[in-house]
């Protein structure tokens, strides 16, 4: 075998294909779309869109980082601390999804 690095690269590529890609795709599918959540700051219900691409990419390197992409309470509450993302309803798989984007 003259080029053992080809085998190493092939094994890493297969590992990416069969391990990392399904994990990233699952997180993207789980967090896409909008959810109706209660705003912890105002107490009103809001339609919140989570940045699914960002969640999927950060899930590849550890714990996923959630951030709000859109909210029906914006622009008046746009600088909020996004505490709605810590609610247990956010983690529920698709239970509160209104519409996929």
Secondary structure, DSSP 8 states (H G I E B T S, - for coil): ---HHHHHHHHHHHHIIIIIHHHHHHHHHHH-SEEEEE-TTT--EEEEEE-HHHHHHHHTTSS----EEEETTTTTTTT---GGGGSHHHHSSSTTB----
